[in-house]
Amino acid sequence: MKQVFMMTFLIGMMMFATSCFLSKPVPYFKGGLDTTQLQNITIPDQLIQKGDILNITVYSDNPEATNIFNQAGGVPPTGSTSPISGTRGNMMTTNSTATGGYLVDNAGNIRMHAIGVLNVEGLTRQQLEELVTSKLRKLDVLQNPYCIIRHTNFKIIVLGEVTNPGVFTIPSEKASVLEALGLAGDITTFGRKDNVMLIRENSGKRSYYSINLTDPMVFASPNFYLRQNDVLVIQADDKKPTASDQQMMQALTLGLTVVTSLTLLINLFR
């Protein structure tokens, strides 16, 4: 009877010590989703920032003359074919070895052949496409010119209590907070879903926002969709054990395991 009491006591101690460090997972979107309020969500346009690398590809009805505008790396990769189709003349297949793109400098400018310096910071891709196209038409050297622009270094950073923190490049140039967390392997058990920190830089100014992923209306938040170079920081809740707590827990578990094993052996050979 005494041995049974001792075993029960030891097992209870182990369960109590373990429970002290357990954190109950917090669900996303408490209370369910009201889909009637979230059907029509506008995705904000990305704004061009300093440090962006832009792929600017120029097209026209005379592709030979167009080649000179695609020398600065604003062309698709080697051997690729333009994805554009339609009735605006012959589309050009690019075999140039040029890579990279137009880097937006610290003044928010890029420089294009024959066009010169363009201040692009704060513009959307569509606005810049319209600006470049209008400049090309004024040069009067291309027939029906237009251009296609893409970011080549659209990236976000996810840090803190996620499975795989890191820097992630987004090929689609569009990512929500949930997509970013999916890339990072989701929030860990000890991560806070109710207070995700978003750090965003715009025109040299750094702003901080709090995102509550337990609120179903997060889909309507202006910060739900991320911008270039956004940083998400997932903070740990109060129940996450420190390094010393984890060492103590390991030592306690090991000690209780040894004592339990010795007790069983003594009772076995008695």
SULWO-V427302 format. One line per field, one symbol per residue. ss: DSSP state (h for helix, s for strand, l for the rest). phi: phi as a letter, one per 40 degrees, with the letter a starting at -180 (. if undefined). psi: psi as a letter, one per 20 degrees, with the letter a starting at -180 (. if undefined). Layout:
BEGIN
ss: ???
phi: ???
psi: ???
END
This chain:
BEGIN
ss: lhhhhhhhhhhhhhhhhhhllllllllllsllllllllllllllllslllllssssssslllhhhhhhhhllllllllllslllllllllllsllllllllsslllllsssslllssssllllshhhhhhhhhhhhhhhllllllsssssslllsssssslslllssssllllllshhhhhhhlllslllsllllsssssssllssssssslllshhhhhllllslllllsssslsllllllhhhhhhhhhhhhhhhhhhhhhhhhhhhl
phi: .cccccccccccccccccccbcbcdcccfcggbccccbcbbcccccbcbcgcbbcbbcbacbccccdccbccgcbcddgcbdccbibchccbccbcccbgiccccccgbbbbdgcgcbcbcgccccccdccccccccccfbbcfcaabbbcbbcbbbbbgcbcbcibbcbccgaacdcccccccggccdcccccaccbbbbafgbcbbbbbbcccdccccccbcccbdgcbbbccccccccccccccccccccccccccccccccccccc
psi: hhggggggggghgghghghhjpppppqqmpirpnhhijgnppoqqppprpiqopooppqrinhghhhhikhkjlqrrpjqqpipqbkkapqpppjqjqrcaopoaijkqrpqphhbppoipiqrgghhghggghghhhhliqplqrqppqpikoqrpprbmrgnqapppohikpprghgghghjjrprhjqpiimppppppoljppqpqppoiiohjhhiqijhprrpjqppooqqriipqrghggggggggggghgggggggggghgj.
END
